[in-house]
Amino acid sequence: MGEAETPSFEMTWSSTTSSGYCSQEDSDSELEQYFTARTSLARRPRRDQDEPVEWETPDLSQAEIEKKIKEYNGQINSNLFMSLNKDGSYTGFIKVQLKLVRPVSVPSSKKPPSLQDARQGPGRSASVRRHTSFYLPKDIVKHLHVLSRTRAREVIEALLRKFLVVDDPRKFALFERAERHGQVYLRKLSDDEQPLRLRLLAGPSDKALSFILKENDSGEVNWDAFSMPELHNFLRILQREEEAHLRQILQKYSYCRQKIQEALHACPLG
């Protein structure tokens, strides 16, 4: 993506909840507690009511795009307009809500990154190799100025850079959320989908379409996306869980054996 395609940002913070920090310089036990508390290797049932769904998006002619843009701009009550370019592409704004439940990794510094640091972008911490993990405030909302050809993967990468997040972008996914006929639908965007095009087709209503950045929790775990300390820690977690399961099994059969022996002793001979 060329320089002209790089998304620009206007950030809106909907929460001032303080973040919890966990330095990777801490002891292994503290690192294990952080991963054990916030990360699970097993798939858990979804707690929300969102239902995955797929729907087709039509291809528009240049005349239809121009008409759609005029209709879109006539429906919004802000200055976040879409603009048609001479080359046939168009620019506009998309709003992304961050719903991350796990901590993210950023370069270490003398103090944890503040909201002001996030706004200023990378620079002073670029040479620091050690990382600090912390929780982003819940439900951060950011407006991104993007091109019609900007892809979902590029949006994710730009969001992570803005927050100095050094985690692998493959750990995250961009979702579209829609409310239809009283039901909520959620769909994960593929890497090459174009969020602004989806925004134009759906119109400006958040109920018709909104974008959410979440962890990329698919059925398969992408182990290549984790760092060496994380992988070693997962091995420790697996060993702990295996030992706990073995103890439970041994206790179960020991209890059954004891009850059978008690029943044998209570039976009269003959």
C-alpha positions in Angstrom: 0.0 0.0 0.0 1.5 3.4 -1.0 1.8 6.4 1.2 -1.5 7.8 -0.1 -3.3 4.7 1.0 -2.1 4.8 4.6 -5.1 5.3 6.8 -5.2 8.4 8.8 -6.9 8.5 12.2 -9.1 10.7 14.3 -9.4 9.0 17.7 -12.5 9.1 19.9 -12.1 7.5 23.4 -15.3 6.2 24.8 -13.7 4.9 28.0 -11.1 6.2 30.5 -10.7 2.9 32.3 -7.2 2.5 33.5 -5.1 -0.3 32.1 -3.4 -3.1 34.0 0.2 -3.6 33.2 2.4 -6.7 33.4 6.1 -6.5 32.5 7.8 -9.4 30.8 10.7 -8.6 33.1 8.6 -10.0 36.0 9.1 -13.4 37.4 8.0 -16.5 35.6 5.3 -17.2 38.2 3.8 -13.8 37.6 3.9 -14.3 33.9 2.2 -17.7 34.3 -0.5 -16.1 36.5 -1.2 -13.5 33.8 -1.5 -16.0 31.0 -3.5 -18.5 33.1 -5.9 -15.8 34.1 -6.4 -14.3 30.7 -5.6 -17.0 28.1 -7.1 -20.4 27.6 -6.0 -23.0 25.1 -9.5 -24.6 25.1 -12.3 -23.3 23.0 -15.0 -21.8 25.2 -18.7 -21.3 24.2 -19.7 -17.9 23.1 -21.3 -15.8 25.8 -22.9 -13.2 23.5 -25.9 -13.6 21.2 -24.0 -12.8 18.0 -24.6 -15.3 15.2 -22.1 -15.8 12.3 -23.6 -15.1 8.9 -22.4 -14.5 5.4 -24.1 -12.3 2.8 -23.1 -11.2 -0.7 -22.2 -7.6 -1.6 -23.0 -6.4 -5.1 -20.5 -4.9 -7.5 -21.3 -1.3 -8.4 -20.7 0.6 -11.5 -19.0 4.0 -11.4 -22.4 5.8 -11.8 -23.9 3.7 -9.0 -20.9 4.5 -6.7 -21.3 8.2 -7.3 -25.0 7.9 -6.6 -24.4 5.9 -3.4 -21.9 8.5 -2.2 -24.3 11.3 -2.7 -27.0 9.4 -0.8 -24.6 8.5 2.0 -23.4 12.1 2.5 -27.0 13.3 2.6 -27.8 11.0 5.5 -25.0 11.9 7.9 -25.1 14.6 10.5 -21.3 15.2 10.8 -18.4 16.2 8.6 -17.3 12.6 8.0 -18.2 12.6 4.3 -17.1 10.3 1.5 -15.3 11.9 -1.5 -15.1 10.5 -5.0 -11.6 10.7 -6.5 -10.7 11.4 -10.2 -9.3 7.9 -10.6 -12.7 6.3 -9.6 -11.7 5.4 -6.1 -13.2 7.1 -3.1 -12.2 8.0 0.5 -14.2 8.2 3.7 -14.3 7.3 7.3 -15.0 4.0 9.1 -15.5 3.7 12.8 -13.9 0.7 14.6 -14.6 -0.4 18.1 -11.9 -2.3 19.9 -13.2 -5.2 22.0 -10.0 -6.9 23.2 -10.2 -9.1 26.3 -6.6 -10.1 26.5 -3.6 -7.8 27.1 -1.5 -6.5 24.2 2.3 -6.1 24.1 4.0 -2.8 23.6 7.7 -1.7 23.8 8.8 -1.1 27.4 9.5 2.3 28.7 10.1 3.9 32.1 6.4 4.4 32.5 3.4 2.6 30.9 2.1 4.2 27.7 -0.6 6.8 28.3 -3.5 7.8 26.1 -1.3 10.7 25.0 1.5 8.4 24.0 -0.9 6.4 21.9 -2.0 9.6 20.1 1.6 10.6 19.4 2.4 7.3 17.7 5.7 5.3 17.6 9.1 6.9 17.8 10.8 7.2 21.1 10.3 3.5 22.0 11.2 2.1 18.7 14.7 1.0 19.8 13.6 -0.7 23.0 13.3 -4.5 22.6 11.7 -5.4 25.9 8.0 -5.5 26.0 5.3 -4.7 28.5 1.8 -6.2 28.4 -1.2 -4.2 29.4 -5.0 -4.1 28.9 -6.4 -1.5 26.6 -9.4 0.4 27.9 -12.6 -1.3 27.0 -14.7 -0.3 24.0 -12.3 2.2 22.5 -13.8 3.8 19.4 -11.6 5.2 16.6 -12.5 6.9 13.3 -10.2 6.0 10.4 -9.9 7.9 7.2 -9.3 5.2 4.5 -9.4 4.6 0.8 -12.0 2.4 -0.9 -9.2 0.0 -1.8 -7.8 -0.2 1.8 -8.0 -3.8 2.9 -9.2 -5.2 6.3 -5.7 -6.5 7.0 -4.2 -3.0 6.4 -6.8 -1.5 8.8 -5.7 -4.0 11.5 -2.0 -3.3 11.0 -2.6 0.5 11.1 -4.6 0.2 14.3 -1.9 -1.8 16.0 0.8 0.6 14.9 -1.2 3.5 16.3 -1.2 1.9 19.7 2.5 0.7 19.4 1.2 -2.9 19.7 4.0 -5.3 18.7 1.8 -8.4 18.7 1.5 -10.3 15.4 -1.5 -8.9 13.4 -2.7 -12.4 12.8 -3.7 -12.6 16.4 -6.5 -10.1 15.6 -9.4 -9.9 13.2 -11.8 -7.3 11.9 -15.5 -8.2 12.2 -18.6 -6.6 10.8 -21.7 -6.5 13.1 -25.2 -5.9 11.8 -28.7 -5.8 13.4 -31.4 -7.3 11.2 -35.0 -8.2 12.0 -34.3 -8.0 15.8 -31.2 -10.3 15.6 -27.5 -9.5 15.8 -25.2 -11.0 13.2 -21.4 -11.1 13.3 -19.0 -11.9 10.4 -15.2 -12.0 10.3 -13.9 -10.1 7.3 -11.3 -11.7 5.1 -7.9 -10.0 4.8 -8.7 -8.6 1.3 -12.1 -7.2 2.0 -12.5 -3.5 1.8 -14.3 -2.0 4.8 -15.1 1.4 3.2 -16.9 -0.4 0.4 -19.0 -2.3 2.9 -19.7 1.0 4.7 -20.9 2.6 1.5 -23.2 -0.3 0.7 -24.7 -0.4 4.2 -25.1 3.3 4.6 -24.1 5.4 7.7 -26.3 3.6 10.2 -24.4 1.7 13.0 -27.2 -0.8 13.2 -26.9 -1.6 9.6 -23.1 -2.1 9.9 -20.4 -1.5 12.4 -16.8 -2.7 12.6 -15.2 -4.4 15.6 -11.6 -5.4 16.3 -11.3 -8.6 18.3 -9.0 -11.4 19.0 -8.8 -13.9 16.1 -10.3 -16.8 17.9 -10.6 -19.5 15.3 -10.9 -23.2 15.8 -7.2 -23.7 15.1 -4.5 -22.1 17.2 -1.9 -20.3 15.0 1.2 -21.1 17.1 3.5 -19.3 14.7 1.9 -16.0 15.8 3.2 -16.4 19.4 6.6 -15.3 20.8 9.1 -17.7 22.4 8.2 -16.7 26.0 4.5 -17.2 25.3 5.1 -20.7 23.7 7.3 -21.8 26.7 4.6 -20.5 29.0 1.9 -22.5 27.2 4.0 -25.6 27.7 4.0 -24.9 31.4 0.3 -24.4 31.4 -0.3 -27.7 29.5 1.9 -29.6 32.0 0.0 -28.1 34.9 -3.3 -29.0 33.4 -2.2 -32.5 32.6 -1.0 -33.1 36.1 -4.3 -31.7 37.5 -6.3 -34.0 35.3 -4.2 -37.0 36.3 -4.7 -36.3 39.9 -8.5 -36.0 39.4 -8.6 -39.4 37.6 -6.5 -41.1 40.2 -8.7 -39.7 43.0 -11.8 -40.8 41.2 -10.7 -44.4 40.8 -9.2 -44.5 44.3 -12.5 -43.4 45.7 -14.4 -46.1 43.7 -11.9 -48.8 44.8 -12.4 -47.8 48.4 -16.2 -47.9 48.2 -16.0 -51.4 46.6 -13.7 -52.7 49.3 -16.0 -51.3 52.0 -18.9 -53.0 50.4 -17.0 -56.3 50.3 -16.1 -56.1 54.0 -19.7 -55.4 54.8 -21.0 -58.5 53.0 -21.6 -61.6 55.2 -19.4 -64.6 54.4 -21.0 -67.7 52.9 
